[in-house]
């Protein structure tokens, strides 16, 4: 076994502070993740261990330093994703991912694609008028759709934003919830509000809602409407029936764009109902101007445990009898 020692340097104390993270959170995670031993002295990082482990660790550290230099931020999700890119031999693509700022949040934080899947997703939204994003929780499907809707609105490409969700969630019965119908479905629309609050800020979002420049509505309210010059997002689309999906897609008017997001592994419809999101892939798969983007567990940007949870469910479900 060949032992090896190596050193890699951070530019200055400011860069080191970003790299190590709050209370050294990033550095502790790195030490758990890497097979080689990592030590730090000021802005110097020392790596020791088997030659193969040291080389892989250096490759990861260099990639993470590049993220710090380009984005001036680093978190455990970045570390996890860069590690997975290196394992798949795709680390050279990272600069292609982070090369463009899509938008800035109300607090001035730059929003960029964090994964290759997200990059393809954003490119499809820019290119096509109807885009389906299908993938597990934590891949940024809804959030990035909201970001692109706000971007189109700010660029005056559309006159309004319409955010839609089916009022079906995990077996809950709306009749048992307090309030009128709007108050009953409001909790189901919360993830869409959260995205708007992050990107626009609470005050501006409320102002746009009052002026009807942004509309957040249950899917049932779309029937009979034609939506022109609008950016429309249908979220949790796995909980639409085929009839509802057809109804929604045929609402699209001139100058409009639609993004439909969902996770086909989390259908909450009654067992006798078929998911419209599952069926539509067969119907529109070859239609020009319609894109299907499939995000995977490698695009998850939530807590690293989310990937492990998805893996565990896949193993469990694969071993269940038909």
Number of C-alpha atoms within 10 A of each C-alpha: 7 7 11 15 15 15 13 15 16 19 12 11 11 11 16 18 17 18 25 19 16 11 9 13 13 19 20 14 15 21 14 11 13 17 16 23 17 22 14 14 8 12 17 14 17 17 22 19 19 16 16 14 18 23 18 16 26 20 15 23 22 14 22 20 22 14 21 19 16 12 16 13 16 19 19 19 16 20 22 20 20 23 23 15 20 16 12 9 10 12 17 11 12 19 13 12 18 19 12 13 13 15 17 16 16 15 10 9 13 13 17 20 21 20 25 18 20 24 16 16 25 20 11 21 23 13 13 15 18 21 24 25 26 24 22 23 22 18 23 24 29 22 18 20 28 26 23 18 27 21 17 19 19 13 10 11 16 20 17 23 25 20 23 24 25 22 21 20 16 11 9 11 11 16 10 8 12 9 11 10 12 10 12 16 20 15 11 18 18 12 13 19 18 14 18 23 17 18 23 18 15 14 10 14 18 16 12 15 14 11 10 13 15 23 15 20 20 19 20 14 12 16 12 11 13 12 19 17 18 24 28 29 26 26 25 26 27 28 29 28 19 18 11 20 21 13 17 23 13 14 17 21 14 10 14 20 25 25 26 26 25 24 21 18 13 15 22 18 17 12 8 6 13 17 23 19 25 21 14 14 13 9 9 13 11 11 8 10 12 18 22 18 19 17 24 17 17 16 22 27 20 14 12 15 10 16 21 12 12 16 13 12 12 12 11 10 11 10 9 7 5 5
